[in-house]
């Protein structure tokens, strides 16, 4: 509150007190003198025997009425002062507000001063109220904003009390545990709320340990022995602020399944790449060393050995090319050189290249191309690589004695190259991830065959670069159909 | 040196090209080599025949090298046969576990030298022959 009102309060109080004292003294003196004089007059009349009784009565009446008149005037003089006093006394009670002060309906200087003071104080009070309401609104908005942020956080955030019971949690946490009812989890224990989606008992034990462990912890929580089922990064901090409660814990849970899967695929790739590089290298080294040391080998056998070295070197070179293609794709630096391509000729070439592999497995490899298929514009090497990968995969993942069919269809704007097989087929969940780099199906039959998880990623990227796409249809244990759709040019 | 041992070696290697050259080199050094193209085939051979040394790849379709060692040591209960493994991966083999749990004597990584391999085979066959002889000598001394 401003200092001015209190100053003026003391000033007006002092002024009115001073003048009031004078006034009261003056009035007292005046009436007392008149009363005294009338009393003396009566006493003088009582001494005079001729005095009449009615005059005596009159003489008594005068001082009495003077006394009454004096009292009336004095009361009027102190009336406003006593009002002020009453109000001040009542205001001294601790919980009374300024609003209980009333103005005095008089026009004495005291009343005027008081009224002005009261109105100023009330005005000030009104401003204070406005200020209070404003800051309340602002605070409420801030709380609302913080709440919205809390709910919008991508990570699940949970506040638990010292026993691990949920006090507060956001919607991301509800999503994580698959609960759609808001606030249904409050009051439950954190462990109980997570339990329904955890298939790995160790995960709950780990959380329990965190709850009773040190104040700051981070762990990676696997919900199941399969990464696909979910991996969370859980961090826990024991609250130090009193506002959150003694021993309260704040948990933040992030779903890191995707990055874990990517990491797993990368690790698998490193392992596969090492394998793919070392195997032909081992063969080259073994045969070269044998040729160098065993000088008595027959010429025919020497030739065989040289051929093997040549084949293994080719295999190594092809793998390095694929690696390079993928890393270029990753950097977005792959370039497409466009030429007119006679796809029927190209496909015949590619199928014949792969025929020995399918003959080894006793498979039928068919090429069905309708007459007069339109030419396509594109990068011959890259398209050949993509189609080769598809045919190679079909042969590889189809059991002995199966059939692989390369079939071409077209309409005015597109050409469709289907590579169909009667192979293992691809499960639904594998289908979703099949095109991603380094990913290989977890199907045991696939894992038992070597492969680097690059072929399909490459084919997909090549299709995209040509303005087309790669689509896959498959039924497990029946077969798959990979279709390369390319615009005709 | 190698010729004097004349041991019987079981080689489990799924890569046909590598298996052939291993057999070629080991046979030239005087060993008797049986080549198994899969882990399962090797397991069958182990159950029926007796060998002086097993040399196995780790990465094989079906029964892999680790499975094969487990089968040999725990199901067949054969703890004497020296085992050497070769792996194309430098990452996934837990060498310590292979040595302590499965009694693997040597681990070599592709690409390895044929001379190294022959030397390794001779050494393992010699040392196992020596440990077999020792108790014999002791019993005759008594």
Interface residues (C-beta under 8 A of the other chain):
Chain A: X270 X271 X274 X275 X278 X279 X281 X282 X283 X284 X285 X286 X287 X289 X290 X293 X294 X305 X308 X312 X448 X449
Chain B: X15 X17 X18 X21 X22 X24 X25 X28 X59 X61 X62 X88 X89 X90 X91 X92 X109 X110 X111 X112 X113 X114 X115
